[in-house]
Amino acid sequence: MTGRGGRPTLEEVAARAGVGRGTVSRVVNGSPRVSPQARAAVLKAIDELGYVPNRAARQLVTRRTDTVALVVAESDQRLFHEPYFAGIIRGISNGLGDTGLQLLLALARSPAEYDRLEDYLTAQHVDGVLLTSLHAEDPLPAKLEAGGVPTVLGGRPPGLHPVSYVDVDNRSGAREAVAHLVAQGRRRIATIAGPQDMGVGIDRLAGYRDALAAAGLPERVEYGDFGEASGVAAAERLLAAEPGLDAVFAADDPMALGALRALHRHGRGVPDDVAVIGFDDSAAAPLADPPLTTVHQSPEEMGVEMARLLVSRIRGETLPDPVVILRPHLVLRESA
């Protein structure tokens, strides 16, 4: 017998599974406080009866929306054209796959959009928030945490002390790349650094400087915005200032690809005249001319870990380590 309107009820699921109503409720709400045997019995009963939870009533009781937001503080062009973001989103989607949580993508392209987004996220419209590509002194993570919204960051912005974040050891990856250039006998090694209001930009520049200081070599630094066009412009400035340049370490693959374009335009052979190394190991790296030596990181793994940490925080689980640092490694190809 089913409830009014022909829809099976929570009590009927409990009776079919041979458990209490509270156990069914915990299974439906994703609580970890259920034995594997009881969970299996409840799920079997749900499947047999075709039970569908009353989502509105459940939200009133649990104060859960079953939705998490991914906030990207970048332009549409960067989000949809740079492979890093596609990897992050794919990883987060995979990490949320069997949790019952839906992913909401939110772009913050202007201060006004950011203010509206802050109001939305702190008004209990989502169960948790993932943030990536943040810049220095962004107030949103602290405001979300203060409002009781579990938050996990992708990358660590300078000047902030987030409760939980996932990052790559960018400094060691950059250091390894530049040490490789030094070992090859390169002595006029420049870098195209990323924005210095982002932790990733600061750390990769620091790794470059570590390797040059250890070798007793001078610095040659230009800056870009992680986009390919900025890599072209920065390489042009470097060549104008130092015609004898013999190596370039770019803080990401798009800027490295831009450097390759500038070098080709000036008739400089790669790697014979100038070696080039990027950072990302993006899908474009092995297709470059010549194939690009680069530091491998996995945005997808980063996204999976971000989702894992956020789900644990939403469920109130104790995290043995709320910070995850992933280890990059150098991938050698023809450009260096």
Backbone hydrogen bonds in HBPLUS format (Angstrom, degrees):
<---DONOR---> <-ACCEPTOR-->    atom                        ^
c    i                          cat <-CA-CA->   ^        H-A-AA   ^      H-
h    n   atom  resd res      DA  || num        DHA   H-A  angle D-A-AA Bond
n    s   type  num  typ     dist DA aas  dist angle  dist       angle   num
A0003-GLY N   A0007-ARG O   2.98 MM   4  5.32 127.8  2.26 125.3 131.6     1
A0006-GLY N   A0003-GLY O   2.93 MM   3  5.54 136.1  2.12 143.3 144.2     2
A0013-VAL N   A0009-THR O   3.12 MM   4  6.49 152.1  2.20 146.9 154.4     3
A0014-ALA N   A0010-LEU O   2.97 MM   4  6.28 156.8  2.03 148.4 154.9     4
A0015-ALA N   A0011-GLU O   2.88 MM   4  6.19 157.8  1.93 149.2 154.9     5
A0016-ARG N   A0012-GLU O   2.96 MM   4  6.11 163.5  1.99 147.3 151.7     6
A0017-ALA N   A0013-VAL O   2.91 MM   4  6.08 153.9  1.98 148.6 155.9     7
A0018-GLY N   A0014-ALA O   2.84 MM   4  5.87 122.8  2.17 140.1 154.9     8
A0019-VAL N   A0014-ALA O   3.06 MM   5  5.15 158.4  2.11 144.2 147.6     9
A0018-GLY N   A0015-ALA O   3.29 MM   3  5.09 139.3  2.47  91.8 103.1    10
A0023-THR N   A0020-GLY O   3.13 MM   3  5.38 127.5  2.42 101.3 113.9    11
A0024-VAL N   A0020-GLY O   3.33 MM   4  6.77 158.3  2.38 150.8 155.8    12
A0025-SER N   A0021-ARG O   3.00 MM   4  6.29 160.9  2.03 150.4 156.1    13
A0026-ARG N   A0022-GLY O   2.93 MM   4  6.19 153.9  2.00 145.2 151.7    14
A0027-VAL N   A0023-THR O   3.01 MM   4  6.29 156.8  2.06 150.0 155.9    15
A0028-VAL N   A0024-VAL O   2.91 MM   4  6.16 168.5  1.92 158.9 161.7    16
A0029-ASN N   A0025-SER O   2.92 MM   4  6.06 146.9  2.04 144.7 153.9    17
A0031-SER N   A0026-ARG O   2.87 MM   5  5.05 156.3  1.93 157.2 155.3    18
A0030-GLY N   A0027-VAL O   3.12 MM   3  5.20 162.1  2.15 105.1 110.1    19
A0039-ARG N   A0035-SER O   2.90 MM   4  6.12 164.3  1.93 159.1 164.1    20
A0040-ALA N   A0036-PRO O   2.97 MM   4  6.10 159.5  2.01 144.3 149.6    21
A0041-ALA N   A0037-GLN O   3.03 MM   4  6.28 154.7  2.09 145.8 152.6    22
A0042-VAL N   A0038-ALA O   2.93 MM   4  6.15 160.2  1.97 152.2 157.3    23
A0043-LEU N   A0039-ARG O   2.92 MM   4  6.12 168.1  1.93 155.1 158.4    24
A0044-LYS N   A0040-ALA O   2.98 MM   4  6.08 151.6  2.07 141.7 149.6    25
A0045-ALA N   A0041-ALA O   2.99 MM   4  6.22 155.3  2.05 143.8 150.4    26
A0046-ILE N   A0042-VAL O   2.85 MM   4  6.11 158.8  1.90 154.4 160.6    27
A0047-ASP N   A0043-LEU O   2.98 MM   4  6.16 156.9  2.03 142.6 148.6    28
A0048-GLU N   A0044-LYS O   2.94 MM   4  6.18 159.8  1.98 148.9 154.4    29
A0049-LEU N   A0045-ALA O   2.91 MM   4  6.01 159.4  1.95 151.7 156.7    30
A0050-GLY N   A0046-ILE O   2.83 MM   4  5.64 130.4  2.08 138.9 151.2    31
A0051-TYR N   A0046-ILE O   3.10 MM   5  5.01 144.9  2.23 135.5 142.4    32
A0058-ARG N   A0054-ASN O   2.90 MM   4  6.05 159.5  1.94 155.9 162.9    33
A0059-GLN N   A0055-ARG O   2.95 MM   4  6.14 153.7  2.02 147.5 153.7    34
A0060-LEU N   A0056-ALA O   3.14 MM   4  6.44 150.1  2.23 144.4 152.1    35
A0061-VAL N   A0057-ALA O   3.09 MM   4  6.39 154.5  2.15 150.4 156.7    36
A0062-THR N   A0058-ARG O   2.79 MM   4  5.89 175.4  1.79 161.0 162.3    37
A0063-ARG N   A0059-GLN O   2.73 MM   4  4.85 136.6  1.92 128.1 137.7    38
A0102-GLN N   A0066-ASP O   2.86 MM  36  6.21 163.2  1.89 143.6 147.0    39
A0127-ASP N   A0067-THR O   2.75 MM  60  5.81 168.9  1.76 173.1 175.6    40
A0068-VAL N   A0102-GLN O   2.86 MM  34  6.22 162.1  1.89 172.9 178.4    41
A0104-LEU N   A0068-VAL O   2.80 MM  36  6.03 156.5  1.86 158.6 164.2    42
A0069-ALA N   A0128-GLY O   3.08 MM  59  6.56 158.4  2.13 151.3 154.0    43
A0130-LEU N   A0069-ALA O   2.71 MM  61  6.04 163.3  1.74 164.9 170.7    44
A0070-LEU N   A0104-LEU O   2.75 MM  34  6.08 158.6  1.80 162.6 165.7    45
A0106-ALA N   A0070-LEU O   2.85 MM  36  5.97 170.2  1.86 163.4 160.6    46
A0071-VAL N   A0130-LEU O   2.73 MM  59  6.13 165.8  1.75 166.1 168.1    47
A0132-THR N   A0071-VAL O   3.12 MM  61  6.49 158.0  2.17 173.5 176.3    48
A0072-VAL N   A0106-ALA O   3.01 MM  34  6.43 158.8  2.06 163.6 170.2    49
A0108-ALA N   A0072-VAL O   3.15 MM  36  6.30 159.1  2.19 147.8 146.2    50
A0079-LEU N   A0075-SER O   3.05 MM   4  6.28 171.1  2.06 156.0 158.8    51
A0080-PHE N   A0076-ASP O   2.95 MM   4  6.05 168.1  1.97 159.4 161.1    52
A0081-HIS N   A0077-GLN O   3.00 MM   4  5.77 128.9  2.26 140.4 151.6    53
A0082-GLU N   A0078-ARG O   3.07 MM   4  5.54 152.7  2.15 143.8 145.7    54
A0085-PHE N   A0082-GLU O   3.26 MM   3  6.18 136.7  2.46 125.5 130.6    55
A0087-GLY N   A0083-PRO O   3.03 MM   4  6.28 156.9  2.08 154.8 160.4    56
A0088-ILE N   A0084-TYR O   3.05 MM   4  6.37 158.3  2.10 149.6 155.3    57
A0089-ILE N   A0085-PHE O   2.97 MM   4  6.17 170.1  1.98 154.0 156.1    58
A0090-ARG N   A0086-ALA O   2.94 MM   4  6.08 159.3  1.98 145.7 152.0    59
A0091-GLY N   A0087-GLY O   2.92 MM   4  6.08 160.1  1.96 149.7 155.1    60
A0092-ILE N   A0088-ILE O   2.92 MM   4  6.18 162.7  1.95 153.9 158.5    61
A0093-SER N   A0089-ILE O   2.94 MM   4  6.10 164.6  1.96 151.0 155.4    62
A0094-ASN N   A0090-ARG O   2.99 MM   4  6.21 157.8  2.04 146.9 152.9    63
A0095-GLY N   A0091-GLY O   2.84 MM   4  6.06 154.8  1.91 147.7 155.5    64
A0096-LEU N   A0092-ILE O   2.95 MM   4  6.18 137.8  2.13 147.7 158.3    65
A0097-GLY N   A0094-ASN O   3.14 MM   3  4.95 154.3  2.21  99.4 107.2    66
A0099-THR N   A0096-LEU O   3.09 MM   3  5.37 171.7  2.10 123.4 124.1    67
A0114-TYR N   A0110-SER O   2.95 MM   4  6.18 156.9  2.00 152.8 159.9    68
A0115-ASP N   A0111-PRO O   2.99 MM   4  6.24 154.2  2.06 147.7 153.5    69
A0116-ARG N   A0112-ALA O   3.10 MM   4  6.40 162.4  2.13 150.0 154.2    70
A0117-LEU N   A0113-GLU O   2.87 MM   4  6.04 157.2  1.92 149.7 156.7    71
A0118-GLU N   A0114-TYR O   2.90 MM   4  6.09 154.1  1.97 147.3 154.1    72
A0119-ASP N   A0115-ASP O   3.12 MM   4  6.42 159.8  2.16 148.5 152.7    73
A0120-TYR N   A0116-ARG O   3.04 MM   4  6.31 155.9  2.10 147.0 153.7    74
A0121-LEU N   A0117-LEU O   2.89 MM   4  6.08 168.0  1.91 158.6 160.8    75
A0122-THR N   A0118-GLU O   3.12 MM   4  6.17 148.5  2.22 147.7 154.7    76
A0123-ALA N   A0120-TYR O   3.24 MM   3  5.37 163.2  2.27 107.1 111.1    77
A0129-VAL N   A0150-PRO O   2.90 MM  21  6.38 155.3  1.97 155.9 164.2    78
A0152-VAL N   A0129-VAL O   3.01 MM  23  6.51 153.2  2.08 156.8 165.4    79
A0131-LEU N   A0152-VAL O   3.04 MM  21  6.47 154.9  2.10 150.9 157.5    80
A0154-GLY N   A0131-LEU O   2.66 MM  23  5.99 154.8  1.72 164.4 168.5    81
A0136-ALA N   A0197-ASP O   2.66 MM  61  4.96 131.7  1.89 140.8 155.3    82
A0143-LYS N   A0139-PRO O   3.13 MM   4  6.30 158.9  2.17 155.9 162.5    83
A0144-LEU N   A0140-LEU O   2.91 MM   4  6.09 158.5  1.96 162.0 167.2    84
A0145-GLU N   A0141-PRO O   3.06 MM   4  6.29 166.9  2.07 152.4 155.5    85
A0146-ALA N   A0142-ALA O   2.89 MM   4  6.03 159.6  1.94 146.9 153.2    86
A0147-GLY N   A0143-LYS O   2.99 MM   4  6.12 137.0  2.18 136.5 147.4    87
A0147-GLY N   A0144-LEU O   3.09 MM   3  5.04 126.0  2.39  93.4 107.8    88
A0149-VAL N   A0144-LEU O   2.88 MM   5  5.15 163.3  1.91 152.8 147.3    89
A0148-GLY N   A0145-GLU O   3.01 MM   3  5.11 161.3  2.04 108.3 112.3    90
A0153-LEU N   A0164-SER O   3.11 MM  11  6.52 160.8  2.15 137.6 141.7    91
A0166-VAL N   A0153-LEU O   2.87 MM  13  6.32 152.1  1.95 160.2 168.1    92
A0155-GLY N   A0166-VAL O   2.66 MM  11  5.74 150.8  1.75 152.5 160.6    93
A0160-LEU N   A0157-PRO O   3.38 MM   3  5.85 160.7  2.42 131.7 131.8    94
A0165-TYR N   A0322-PRO O   3.24 MM 157  6.78 135.4  2.45 139.3 151.1    95
A0324-VAL N   A0165-TYR O   3.05 MM 159  6.54 158.4  2.10 152.0 159.0    96
A0167-ASP N   A0324-VAL O   2.87 MM 157  6.36 159.5  1.91 162.5 169.5    97
A0326-LEU N   A0167-ASP O   2.75 MM 159  6.19 162.7  1.77 152.0 155.6    98
A0170-ASN N   A0168-VAL O   2.68 MM   2  5.30 127.6  1.95 112.5  95.4    99
A0169-ASP N   A0326-LEU O   2.89 MM 157  6.09 153.7  1.96 176.9 169.2   100
A0173-GLY N   A0169-ASP O   3.14 MM   4  6.40 157.6  2.19 151.2 158.1   101
A0174-ALA N   A0170-ASN O   3.01 MM   4  6.17 163.6  2.03 151.1 154.5   102
A0175-ARG N   A0171-ARG O   2.95 MM   4  6.11 159.3  2.00 146.9 153.5   103
A0176-GLU N   A0172-SER O   2.94 MM   4  6.09 157.0  1.99 146.4 151.6   104
A0177-ALA N   A0173-GLY O   3.13 MM   4  6.36 156.8  2.18 144.9 150.8   105
A0178-VAL N   A0174-ALA O   3.03 MM   4  6.28 168.2  2.05 159.2 160.7   106
A0179-ALA N   A0175-ARG O   2.89 MM   4  5.97 156.0  1.95 148.1 155.6   107
A0180-HIS N   A0176-GLU O   3.05 MM   4  6.22 144.0  2.19 140.5 149.2   108
A0181-LEU N   A0177-ALA O   3.28 MM   4  6.69 148.9  2.38 140.6 148.2   109
A0182-VAL N   A0178-VAL O   2.97 MM   4  6.32 157.7  2.02 151.4 157.4   110
A0183-ALA N   A0179-ALA O   2.92 MM   4  6.12 157.5  1.97 145.5 151.6   111
A0184-GLN N   A0180-HIS O   3.07 MM   4  6.33 131.7  2.31 138.1 150.4   112
A0184-GLN N   A0181-LEU O   3.14 MM   3  5.10 132.3  2.38  93.6 106.6   113
A0186-ARG N   A0181-LEU O   3.14 MM   5  5.60 156.2  2.19 158.5 151.6   114
A0185-GLY N   A0182-VAL O   2.92 MM   3  5.25 158.6  1.96 111.4 118.0   115
A0246-ASP N   A0188-ARG O   3.06 MM  58  5.36 163.8  2.09 134.8 139.6   116
A0190-ALA N   A0247-ALA O   2.90 MM  57  6.18 170.6  1.91 147.5 145.6   117
A0249-PHE N   A0190-ALA O   2.86 MM  59  6.29 158.9  1.90 149.4 155.0   118
A0191-THR N   A0220-ARG O   2.85 MM  29  6.33 151.8  1.93 165.4 172.9   119
A0222-GLU N   A0191-THR O   3.06 MM  31  6.37 157.9  2.12 159.8 166.9   120
A0192-ILE N   A0249-PHE O   2.97 MM  57  6.40 148.6  2.07 138.5 145.4   121
A0251-ALA N   A0192-ILE O   2.96 MM  59  6.10 158.5  2.00 169.0 163.2   122
A0193-ALA N   A0222-GLU O   2.79 MM  29  6.18 154.3  1.85 165.3 158.0   123
A0224-GLY N   A0193-ALA O   2.80 MM  31  6.05 155.1  1.86 171.6 177.0   124
A0201-GLY N   A0198-MET O   3.07 MM   3  5.33 119.9  2.45 103.2 117.5   125
A0202-ILE N   A0198-MET O   3.07 MM   4  6.39 162.6  2.10 158.2 163.1   126
A0203-ASP N   A0199-GLY O   2.87 MM   4  5.97 170.0  1.88 156.1 159.0   127
A0204-ARG N   A0200-VAL O   3.12 MM   4  6.11 161.6  2.15 143.2 147.8   128
A0205-LEU N   A0201-GLY O   3.26 MM   4  6.29 152.4  2.34 139.4 146.5   129
A0206-ALA N   A0202-ILE O   2.96 MM   4  6.18 151.5  2.04 146.2 154.9   130
A0207-GLY N   A0203-ASP O   2.96 MM   4  6.25 150.4  2.05 145.0 152.2   131
A0208-TYR N   A0204-ARG O   3.16 MM   4  6.36 155.9  2.22 140.1 145.8   132
A0209-ARG N   A0205-LEU O   3.00 MM   4  6.28 160.7  2.04 149.2 154.3   133
A0210-ASP N   A0206-ALA O   2.85 MM   4  6.10 149.3  1.94 146.4 155.3   134
A0211-ALA N   A0207-GLY O   3.17 MM   4  6.42 164.4  2.20 150.8 152.6   135
A0212-LEU N   A0208-TYR O   3.12 MM   4  6.41 161.8  2.16 151.9 156.9   136
A0213-ALA N   A0209-ARG O   2.88 MM   4  5.94 160.3  1.92 149.6 155.3   137
A0214-ALA N   A0210-ASP O   3.02 MM   4  6.24 156.4  2.08 148.7 154.9   138
A0215-ALA N   A0211-ALA O   3.18 MM   4  6.39 138.8  2.36 136.4 146.8   139
A0215-ALA N   A0212-LEU O   3.12 MM   3  5.06 125.2  2.44  92.4 106.6   140
A0216-GLY N   A0212-LEU O   2.84 MM   4  5.94 112.9  2.30 139.1 156.8   141
A0217-LEU N   A0212-LEU O   2.93 MM   5  5.03 166.4  1.94 144.3 145.3   142
A0216-GLY N   A0213-ALA O   3.18 MM   3  4.95 147.9  2.29  94.3 103.9   143
A0231-GLY N   A0227-GLY O   3.26 MM   4  6.62 138.0  2.45 140.9 152.6   144
A0231-GLY N   A0228-GLU O   2.93 MM   3  5.01 126.5  2.22  98.1 113.2   145
A0232-VAL N   A0228-GLU O   3.06 MM   4  6.50 149.8  2.16 153.2 161.2   146
A0233-ALA N   A0229-ALA O   3.10 MM   4  6.41 168.8  2.11 151.5 153.3   147
A0234-ALA N   A0230-SER O   2.94 MM   4  6.01 159.2  1.98 141.6 147.6   148
A0235-ALA N   A0231-GLY O   2.99 MM   4  6.05 158.1  2.04 143.3 149.3   149
A0236-GLU N   A0232-VAL O   2.98 MM   4  6.25 152.6  2.06 150.1 158.0   150
A0237-ARG N   A0233-ALA O   3.12 MM   4  6.43 153.0  2.20 144.4 151.1   151
A0238-LEU N   A0234-ALA O   2.95 MM   4  6.24 154.2  2.02 147.6 155.1   152
A0239-LEU N   A0235-ALA O   2.93 MM   4  6.13 163.8  1.96 153.0 156.3   153
A0240-ALA N   A0236-GLU O   3.05 MM   4  6.21 150.9  2.14 143.2 151.1   154
A0241-ALA N   A0237-ARG O   3.07 MM   4  6.23 151.0  2.15 143.8 151.1   155
A0242-GLU N   A0238-LEU O   2.78 MM   4  5.84 147.6  1.88 149.9 159.6   156
A0245-LEU N   A0242-GLU O   3.11 MM   3  5.58 154.2  2.17 125.4 124.5   157
A0275-ALA N   A0246-ASP O   3.07 MM  29  6.30 161.2  2.11 127.3 125.5   158
A0248-VAL N   A0275-ALA O   2.78 MM  27  6.25 146.4  1.89 152.8 164.0   159
A0277-ILE N   A0248-VAL O   2.95 MM  29  6.42 154.2  2.02 160.5 167.3   160
A0250-ALA N   A0277-ILE O   2.83 MM  27  6.19 169.0  1.84 170.5 171.5   161
A0256-ALA N   A0252-ASP O   3.09 MM   4  6.35 149.1  2.19 145.6 155.2   162
A0253-ASP N   A0279-PHE O   3.06 MM  26  5.26 123.3  2.40 132.1 124.9   163
A0256-ALA N   A0253-ASP O   2.98 MM   3  4.84 114.0  2.43  94.7 111.9   164
A0257-LEU N   A0253-ASP O   2.78 MM   4  6.06 156.3  1.84 162.0 168.2   165
A0258-GLY N   A0254-PRO O   3.00 MM   4  6.26 146.9  2.11 140.1 149.3   166
A0259-ALA N   A0255-MET O   2.93 MM   4  6.22 147.4  2.04 141.4 150.1   167
A0260-LEU N   A0256-ALA O   2.95 MM   4  6.33 151.9  2.03 147.1 154.5   168
A0261-ARG N   A0257-LEU O   3.13 MM   4  6.44 153.9  2.20 143.2 149.4   169
A0262-ALA N   A0258-GLY O   3.10 MM   4  6.44 158.1  2.15 148.7 153.9   170
A0263-LEU N   A0259-ALA O   2.91 MM   4  6.14 161.6  1.94 155.2 160.3   171
A0264-HIS N   A0260-LEU O   2.94 MM   4  6.11 163.4  1.96 152.9 157.0   172
A0265-ARG N   A0261-ARG O   3.02 MM   4  6.21 156.4  2.08 145.3 152.0   173
A0266-HIS N   A0262-ALA O   3.12 MM   4  6.39 138.4  2.31 141.0 151.5   174
A0266-HIS N   A0263-LEU O   3.13 MM   3  5.14 128.1  2.41  95.3 108.7   175
A0268-ARG N   A0263-LEU O   2.90 MM   5  5.12 161.2  1.93 155.2 149.6   176
A0267-GLY N   A0264-HIS O   2.99 MM   3  5.03 161.6  2.02 107.2 111.4   177
A0273-ASP N   A0269-GLY O   2.85 MM   4  4.95 144.0  1.98 116.0 127.9   178
A0274-VAL N   A0269-GLY O   3.00 MM   5  6.38 159.4  2.04 164.2 170.9   179
A0276-VAL N   A0335-SER O   2.99 MM  59  5.48 160.9  2.03 132.2 137.9   180
A0278-GLY N   A0293-THR O   2.96 MM  15  6.44 156.6  2.02 143.9 149.4   181
A0295-VAL N   A0278-GLY O   3.17 MM  17  6.37 142.9  2.31 114.0 122.0   182
A0280-ASP N   A0295-VAL O   2.75 MM  15  5.63 158.9  1.79 150.9 157.7   183
A0297-GLN N   A0280-ASP O   3.32 MM  17  5.34 160.1  2.37 121.2 115.9   184
A0285-ALA N   A0282-SER O   3.07 MM   3  5.44 149.4  2.17 109.2 117.8   185
A0287-LEU N   A0284-ALA O   3.12 MM   3  5.24 137.9  2.31 102.9 115.2   186
A0288-ALA N   A0285-ALA O   3.31 MM   3  5.47 166.0  2.33 108.3 112.5   187
A0292-LEU N   A0285-ALA O   2.86 MM   7  4.90 169.6  1.87 141.7 139.8   188
A0335-SER N   A0291-PRO O   2.96 MM  44  5.94 140.6  2.12 169.4 172.8   189
A0294-THR N   A0331-VAL O   3.08 MM  37  5.43 153.5  2.16 147.6 153.7   190
A0331-VAL N   A0294-THR O   2.76 MM  37  5.43 166.1  1.78 164.2 168.9   191
A0296-HIS N   A0329-HIS O   2.61 MM  33  5.28 159.8  1.65 166.1 160.2   192
A0329-HIS N   A0296-HIS O   3.28 MM  33  5.28 148.1  2.39 130.7 140.0   193
A0302-MET N   A0298-SER O   3.02 MM   4  6.32 156.8  2.07 149.6 156.8   194
A0303-GLY N   A0299-PRO O   2.85 MM   4  6.13 153.5  1.92 147.3 153.8   195
A0304-VAL N   A0300-GLU O   2.96 MM   4  6.27 158.0  2.01 151.0 156.6   196
A0305-GLU N   A0301-GLU O   3.00 MM   4  6.24 163.1  2.03 151.0 154.9   197
A0306-MET N   A0302-MET O   2.92 MM   4  6.17 155.1  1.98 148.7 156.2   198
A0307-ALA N   A0303-GLY O   2.98 MM   4  6.20 163.2  2.01 151.7 155.5   199
A0308-ARG N   A0304-VAL O   2.94 MM   4  6.20 158.7  1.99 148.0 154.3   200
A0309-LEU N   A0305-GLU O   2.99 MM   4  6.20 168.3  2.00 154.2 156.0   201
A0310-LEU N   A0306-MET O   3.01 MM   4  6.21 162.1  2.04 149.7 155.1   202
A0311-VAL N   A0307-ALA O   2.90 MM   4  6.06 168.8  1.92 157.9 160.6   203
A0312-SER N   A0308-ARG O   3.11 MM   4  6.30 162.0  2.14 149.0 153.8   204
A0313-ARG N   A0309-LEU O   3.02 MM   4  6.28 153.4  2.10 146.3 153.6   205
A0314-ILE N   A0310-LEU O   2.85 MM   4  6.12 158.8  1.90 156.3 162.2   206
A0315-ARG N   A0311-VAL O   3.02 MM   4  6.21 153.5  2.10 147.2 153.9   207
A0317-GLU N   A0312-SER O   2.91 MM   5  5.19 150.8  2.00 163.7 158.8   208
A0316-GLY N   A0313-ARG O   3.09 MM   3  5.00 153.0  2.16  98.5 106.8   209
